[in-house]
Amino acid sequence: MDVQRDFCGGGALAVPEGDRIVPVVNGYLEQAERAGLAVYASRDWHPPETTHFRHGGGK
């Protein structure tokens, strides 16, 4: 899953009703914690010049 504030309402890349996934994800995190499972997180990163974005040649 790629949960980012930018995908929620008011974000730069907002998805309609994107906020609705947050309680579901939080529930999974709570279940994993109770089961003693590892939870991993990553950070999305792009170099200053990249084709990921329109100004760098992306779509």
MMTF fields as JSON, N, C-alpha, C and O atoms, coordinates in Angstrom:
{
  "mmtfVersion": "1.0.0",
  "mmtfProducer": "UNKNOWN",
  "numBonds": 235,
  "numAtoms": 236,
  "numGroups": 59,
  "numChains": 1,
  "numModels": 1,
  "chainsPerModel": [1],
  "groupsPerChain": [59],
  "chainIdList": ["A"],
  "bondAtomList": [4, 2, 8, 6, 12, 10, 16, 14, 20, 18, 24, 22, 28, 26, 32, 30, 36, 34, 40, 38, 44, 42, 48, 46, 52, 50, 56, 54, 60, 58, 64, 62, 68, 66, 72, 70, 76, 74, 80, 78, 84, 82, 88, 86, 92, 90, 96, 94, 100, 98, 104, 102, 108, 106, 112, 110, 116, 114, 120, 118, 124, 122, 128, 126, 132, 130, 136, 134, 140, 138, 144, 142, 148, 146, 152, 150, 156, 154, 160, 158, 164, 162, 168, 166, 172, 170, 176, 174, 180, 178, 184, 182, 188, 186, 192, 190, 196, 194, 200, 198, 204, 202, 208, 206, 212, 210, 216, 214, 220, 218, 224, 222, 228, 226, 232, 230],
  "bondOrderList": [1, 1, 1, 1, 1, 1, 1, 1, 1, 1, 1, 1, 1, 1, 1, 1, 1, 1, 1, 1, 1, 1, 1, 1, 1, 1, 1, 1, 1, 1, 1, 1, 1, 1, 1, 1, 1, 1, 1, 1, 1, 1, 1, 1, 1, 1, 1, 1, 1, 1, 1, 1, 1, 1, 1, 1, 1, 1],
  "groupList": [{"groupName": "MET", "atomNameList": ["N", "CA", "C", "O"], "elementList": ["N", "C", "C", "O"], "formalChargeList": [0, 0, 0, 0], "bondAtomList": [1, 0, 2, 1, 3, 2], "bondOrderList": [1, 1, 2], "singleLetterCode": "M", "chemCompType": "L-PEPTIDE LINKING"}, {"groupName": "ASP", "atomNameList": ["N", "CA", "C", "O"], "elementList": ["N", "C", "C", "O"], "formalChargeList": [0, 0, 0, 0], "bondAtomList": [1, 0, 2, 1, 3, 2], "bondOrderList": [1, 1, 2], "singleLetterCode": "D", "chemCompType": "L-PEPTIDE LINKING"}, {"groupName": "VAL", "atomNameList": ["N", "CA", "C", "O"], "elementList": ["N", "C", "C", "O"], "formalChargeList": [0, 0, 0, 0], "bondAtomList": [1, 0, 2, 1, 3, 2], "bondOrderList": [1, 1, 2], "singleLetterCode": "V", "chemCompType": "L-PEPTIDE LINKING"}, {"groupName": "GLN", "atomNameList": ["N", "CA", "C", "O"], "elementList": ["N", "C", "C", "O"], "formalChargeList": [0, 0, 0, 0], "bondAtomList": [1, 0, 2, 1, 3, 2], "bondOrderList": [1, 1, 2], "singleLetterCode": "Q", "chemCompType": "L-PEPTIDE LINKING"}, {"groupName": "ARG", "atomNameList": ["N", "CA", "C", "O"], "elementList": ["N", "C", "C", "O"], "formalChargeList": [0, 0, 0, 0], "bondAtomList": [1, 0, 2, 1, 3, 2], "bondOrderList": [1, 1, 2], "singleLetterCode": "R", "chemCompType": "L-PEPTIDE LINKING"}, {"groupName": "PHE", "atomNameList": ["N", "CA", "C", "O"], "elementList": ["N", "C", "C", "O"], "formalChargeList": [0, 0, 0, 0], "bondAtomList": [1, 0, 2, 1, 3, 2], "bondOrderList": [1, 1, 2], "singleLetterCode": "F", "chemCompType": "L-PEPTIDE LINKING"}, {"groupName": "CYS", "atomNameList": ["N", "CA", "C", "O"], "elementList": ["N", "C", "C", "O"], "formalChargeList": [0, 0, 0, 0], "bondAtomList": [1, 0, 2, 1, 3, 2], "bondOrderList": [1, 1, 2], "singleLetterCode": "C", "chemCompType": "L-PEPTIDE LINKING"}, {"groupName": "GLY", "atomNameList": ["N", "CA", "C", "O"], "elementList": ["N", "C", "C", "O"], "formalChargeList": [0, 0, 0, 0], "bondAtomList": [1, 0, 2, 1, 3, 2], "bondOrderList": [1, 1, 2], "singleLetterCode": "G", "chemCompType": "PEPTIDE LINKING"}, {"groupName": "ALA", "atomNameList": ["N", "CA", "C", "O"], "elementList": ["N", "C", "C", "O"], "formalChargeList": [0, 0, 0, 0], "bondAtomList": [1, 0, 2, 1, 3, 2], "bondOrderList": [1, 1, 2], "singleLetterCode": "A", "chemCompType": "L-PEPTIDE LINKING"}, {"groupName": "LEU", "atomNameList": ["N", "CA", "C", "O"], "elementList": ["N", "C", "C", "O"], "formalChargeList": [0, 0, 0, 0], "bondAtomList": [1, 0, 2, 1, 3, 2], "bondOrderList": [1, 1, 2], "singleLetterCode": "L", "chemCompType": "L-PEPTIDE LINKING"}, {"groupName": "PRO", "atomNameList": ["N", "CA", "C", "O"], "elementList": ["N", "C", "C", "O"], "formalChargeList": [0, 0, 0, 0], "bondAtomList": [1, 0, 2, 1, 3, 2], "bondOrderList": [1, 1, 2], "singleLetterCode": "P", "chemCompType": "L-PEPTIDE LINKING"}, {"groupName": "GLU", "atomNameList": ["N", "CA", "C", "O"], "elementList": ["N", "C", "C", "O"], "formalChargeList": [0, 0, 0, 0], "bondAtomList": [1, 0, 2, 1, 3, 2], "bondOrderList": [1, 1, 2], "singleLetterCode": "E", "chemCompType": "L-PEPTIDE LINKING"}, {"groupName": "ILE", "atomNameList": ["N", "CA", "C", "O"], "elementList": ["N", "C", "C", "O"], "formalChargeList": [0, 0, 0, 0], "bondAtomList": [1, 0, 2, 1, 3, 2], "bondOrderList": [1, 1, 2], "singleLetterCode": "I", "chemCompType": "L-PEPTIDE LINKING"}, {"groupName": "ASN", "atomNameList": ["N", "CA", "C", "O"], "elementList": ["N", "C", "C", "O"], "formalChargeList": [0, 0, 0, 0], "bondAtomList": [1, 0, 2, 1, 3, 2], "bondOrderList": [1, 1, 2], "singleLetterCode": "N", "chemCompType": "L-PEPTIDE LINKING"}, {"groupName": "TYR", "atomNameList": ["N", "CA", "C", "O"], "elementList": ["N", "C", "C", "O"], "formalChargeList": [0, 0, 0, 0], "bondAtomList": [1, 0, 2, 1, 3, 2], "bondOrderList": [1, 1, 2], "singleLetterCode": "Y", "chemCompType": "L-PEPTIDE LINKING"}, {"groupName": "SER", "atomNameList": ["N", "CA", "C", "O"], "elementList": ["N", "C", "C", "O"], "formalChargeList": [0, 0, 0, 0], "bondAtomList": [1, 0, 2, 1, 3, 2], "bondOrderList": [1, 1, 2], "singleLetterCode": "S", "chemCompType": "L-PEPTIDE LINKING"}, {"groupName": "TRP", "atomNameList": ["N", "CA", "C", "O"], "elementList": ["N", "C", "C", "O"], "formalChargeList": [0, 0, 0, 0], "bondAtomList": [1, 0, 2, 1, 3, 2], "bondOrderList": [1, 1, 2], "singleLetterCode": "W", "chemCompType": "L-PEPTIDE LINKING"}, {"groupName": "HIS", "atomNameList": ["N", "CA", "C", "O"], "elementList": ["N", "C", "C", "O"], "formalChargeList": [0, 0, 0, 0], "bondAtomList": [1, 0, 2, 1, 3, 2], "bondOrderList": [1, 1, 2], "singleLetterCode": "H", "chemCompType": "L-PEPTIDE LINKING"}, {"groupName": "THR", "atomNameList": ["N", "CA", "C", "O"], "elementList": ["N", "C", "C", "O"], "formalChargeList": [0, 0, 0, 0], "bondAtomList": [1, 0, 2, 1, 3, 2], "bondOrderList": [1, 1, 2], "singleLetterCode": "T", "chemCompType": "L-PEPTIDE LINKING"}, {"groupName": "LYS", "atomNameList": ["N", "CA", "C", "O"], "elementList": ["N", "C", "C", "O"], "formalChargeList": [0, 0, 0, 0], "bondAtomList": [1, 0, 2, 1, 3, 2], "bondOrderList": [1, 1, 2], "singleLetterCode": "K", "chemCompType": "L-PEPTIDE LINKING"}],
  "groupTypeList": [0, 1, 2, 3, 4, 1, 5, 6, 7, 7, 7, 8, 9, 8, 2, 10, 11, 7, 1, 4, 12, 2, 10, 2, 2, 13, 7, 14, 9, 11, 3, 8, 11, 4, 8, 7, 9, 8, 2, 14, 8, 15, 4, 1, 16, 17, 10, 10, 11, 18, 18, 17, 5, 4, 17, 7, 7, 7, 19],
  "groupIdList": [1, 2, 3, 4, 5, 6, 7, 8, 9, 10, 11, 12, 13, 14, 15, 16, 17, 18, 19, 20, 21, 22, 23, 24, 25, 26, 27, 28, 29, 30, 31, 32, 33, 34, 35, 36, 37, 38, 39, 40, 41, 42, 43, 44, 45, 46, 47, 48, 49, 50, 51, 52, 53, 54, 55, 56, 57, 58, 59],
  "secStructList": [7, 7, 7, 7, 4, 4, 4, 1, 6, 6, 1, 6, 6, 7, 7, 6, 6, 4, 4, 4, 2, 2, 2, 2, 2, 2, 2, 2, 2, 2, 2, 2, 2, 2, 6, 6, 7, 7, 7, 7, 7, 7, 7, 7, 7, 7, 7, 1, 1, 7, 6, 6, 1, 4, 4, 4, 6, 7, 7],
  "xCoordList": [0.833, 0.0, 0.876, 1.983, 0.393, 1.116, 0.193, -0.536, 0.229, -0.645, 0.149, 1.133, -0.287, 0.379, -0.674, -1.786, -0.318, -1.245, -1.637, -2.761, -0.694, -0.996, -2.133, -2.774, -2.404, -3.481, -4.831, -5.858, -4.837, -6.075, -6.65, -5.984, -7.884, -8.54, -7.68, -7.123, -7.57, -6.774, -5.317, -4.559, -4.909, -3.518, -3.23, -4.141, -1.948, -1.529, -1.967, -2.147, -2.14, -2.546, -3.801, -3.932, -4.705, -5.884, -6.681, -6.925, -7.075, -7.918, -9.295, -9.383, -10.375, -11.702, -11.867, -11.638, -12.255, -12.477, -11.227, -11.322, -10.062, -8.804, -8.629, -7.932, -9.249, -9.149, -9.793, -9.464, -10.691, -11.432, -10.534, -10.92, -9.366, -8.489, -7.751, -7.306, -7.621, -6.825, -7.321, -6.497, -8.616, -9.049, -8.784, -8.479, -8.9, -8.642, -7.167, -6.842, -6.288, -4.85, -4.509, -3.73, -5.083, -4.835, -5.268, -4.602, -6.378, -6.841, -5.833, -5.553, -5.293, -4.271, -3.022, -2.422, -2.639, -1.47, -1.698, -0.801, -2.891, -3.22, -3.2, -2.704, -3.734, -3.718, -2.286, -1.958, -1.453, -0.058, 0.655, 1.427, 0.399, 1.032, 0.598, 1.43, -0.696, -1.192, -0.596, -0.363, -0.349, 0.207, 1.734, 2.355, 2.331, 3.783, 4.509, 5.68, 3.821, 4.422, 5.178, 4.846, 6.176, 6.937, 6.109, 5.393, 6.218, 5.577, 6.686, 7.486, 6.732, 7.782, 7.193, 6.063, 7.952, 7.539, 8.682, 9.852, 8.333, 9.353, 9.01, 7.908, 9.949, 9.749, 9.864, 10.838, 8.878, 8.898, 9.866, 9.795, 10.748, 11.749, 12.0, 12.055, 12.15, 12.506, 13.595, 13.586, 14.537, 15.549, 14.881, 13.773, 15.551, 14.95, 14.544, 13.514, 15.323, 14.992, 14.644, 15.506, 13.376, 12.915, 11.719, 11.004, 11.499, 10.341, 9.089, 8.054, 9.171, 7.994, 6.94, 5.754, 7.392, 6.506, 6.462, 7.42, 5.35, 5.129, 6.24, 6.7, 6.685, 7.702, 9.028, 9.885, 9.221, 10.439, 10.255, 11.132, 9.112, 8.867, 7.88, 7.588, 7.362, 6.382, 5.0, 4.789, 4.069, 2.693, 1.792, 0.605],
  "yCoordList": [-1.17, 0.0, 1.23, 1.222, 2.244, 3.513, 4.576, 5.246, 4.723, 5.672, 6.955, 6.962, 8.015, 9.308, 10.389, 10.289, 11.407, 12.533, 13.171, 13.646, 13.176, 13.784, 13.091, 13.701, 11.818, 11.078, 11.283, 10.833, 11.95, 12.21, 13.564, 14.363, 13.814, 15.077, 16.279, 16.356, 17.21, 18.407, 18.224, 19.194, 16.992, 16.725, 17.099, 17.331, 17.155, 17.536, 16.523, 16.881, 15.266, 14.2, 13.509, 12.288, 14.287, 13.737, 12.783, 13.045, 11.676, 10.672, 10.792, 10.899, 10.779, 10.866, 9.824, 8.634, 10.269, 9.421, 8.666, 7.618, 9.194, 8.553, 8.387, 7.475, 9.252, 9.191, 7.919, 7.502, 7.309, 6.159, 4.961, 4.086, 4.901, 3.759, 3.849, 2.829, 5.04, 5.234, 4.386, 3.719, 4.371, 3.517, 2.032, 1.284, 1.617, 0.212, -0.115, -1.13, 0.736, 0.528, 0.548, -0.281, 1.482, 1.531, 0.24, -0.226, -0.342, -1.61, -2.728, -3.533, -2.772, -3.785, -3.588, -4.559, -2.353, -2.076, -2.537, -3.105, -2.294, -2.735, -4.261, -4.816, -4.933, -6.398, -6.934, -7.876, -6.336, -6.773, -6.559, -7.412, -5.424, -5.137, -6.163, -6.678, -6.458, -7.448, -8.829, -9.583, -9.161, -10.472, -10.501, -11.545, -9.362, -9.3, -9.341, -9.714, -8.961, -8.965, -7.67, -6.614, -7.775, -6.582, -5.748, -6.287, -4.455, -3.53, -2.686, -2.091, -2.635, -1.899, -0.676, -0.704, 0.374, 1.6, 2.055, 1.789, 2.728, 3.285, 4.743, 5.207, 5.427, 6.836, 7.01, 6.574, 7.64, 7.905, 9.052, 10.09, 8.871, 9.888, 9.932, 8.894, 11.117, 11.313, 12.374, 13.326, 12.216, 13.268, 14.541, 14.491, 15.68, 16.949, 16.945, 17.52, 16.318, 16.243, 14.794, 13.916, 14.553, 13.205, 13.26, 14.262, 12.198, 12.152, 11.675, 11.45, 11.519, 11.153, 12.277, 12.036, 13.484, 14.636, 15.337, 15.284, 15.985, 16.637, 17.629, 17.662, 18.439, 19.449, 18.814, 19.498, 17.521, 16.824, 15.943, 15.145, 16.083, 15.319, 14.177, 13.461, 14.001, 12.933, 13.316, 14.414, 12.418, 12.668, 13.055, 13.299],
  "zCoordList": [0.0, 0.0, 0.0, 0.538, -0.582, -0.621, -0.039, -0.771, 1.262, 1.946, 2.19, 2.931, 1.568, 1.719, 1.914, 1.396, 2.654, 2.846, 1.526, 1.36, 0.584, -0.715, -1.439, -2.295, -1.117, -1.777, -1.085, -1.592, 0.053, 0.792, 0.395, -0.263, 0.799, 0.482, 0.824, 1.919, -0.098, 0.095, -0.28, -0.304, -0.576, -0.945, -2.383, -3.177, -2.706, -4.054, -5.108, -6.273, -4.711, -5.636, -5.119, -5.21, -4.585, -3.91, -4.794, -5.971, -4.187, -4.813, -4.167, -2.944, -4.954, -4.341, -3.235, -3.455, -2.076, -0.9, -0.462, 0.178, -0.804, -0.439, 1.06, 1.505, 1.839, 3.304, 3.866, 4.977, 3.122, 3.642, 3.933, 4.709, 3.341, 3.562, 4.907, 5.432, 5.456, 6.676, 7.857, 8.481, 8.199, 9.304, 9.05, 9.979, 7.805, 7.464, 7.694, 8.309, 7.205, 7.395, 8.886, 9.354, 9.625, 11.067, 11.749, 12.675, 11.3, 11.851, 11.595, 12.483, 10.386, 10.07, 10.928, 11.39, 11.137, 11.97, 13.406, 14.03, 13.926, 15.286, 15.381, 16.36, 14.372, 14.358, 14.339, 15.06, 13.522, 13.434, 14.762, 15.201, 15.399, 16.687, 17.738, 18.485, 17.794, 18.765, 18.524, 19.469, 17.257, 16.91, 17.027, 16.824, 17.352, 17.479, 16.145, 16.084, 15.082, 13.758, 13.492, 14.031, 12.67, 12.279, 11.3, 10.456, 11.426, 10.5, 9.893, 10.614, 8.587, 7.893, 7.215, 6.728, 7.19, 6.514, 5.624, 5.902, 4.579, 3.694, 3.43, 3.723, 2.888, 2.57, 1.067, 0.453, 0.49, -0.938, -1.199, -0.542, -2.132, -2.411, -3.903, -4.562, -4.429, -5.83, -5.898, -5.118, -6.83, -7.001, -7.51, -8.043, -7.349, -7.795, -9.273, -9.626, -10.124, -11.547, -11.88, -11.843, -12.206, -12.514, -13.446, -13.487, -14.189, -15.079, -14.34, -14.966, -13.021, -12.245, -12.272, -12.046, -12.547, -12.491, -13.845, -14.617, -14.115, -15.403, -15.732, -16.873, -14.771, -15.078, -15.477, -16.037, -15.205, -15.588, -16.808, -17.138, -17.484, -18.699, -18.528, -19.485, -17.313, -17.075, -17.544, -18.058, -17.368, -17.824, -16.69, -16.901]
}
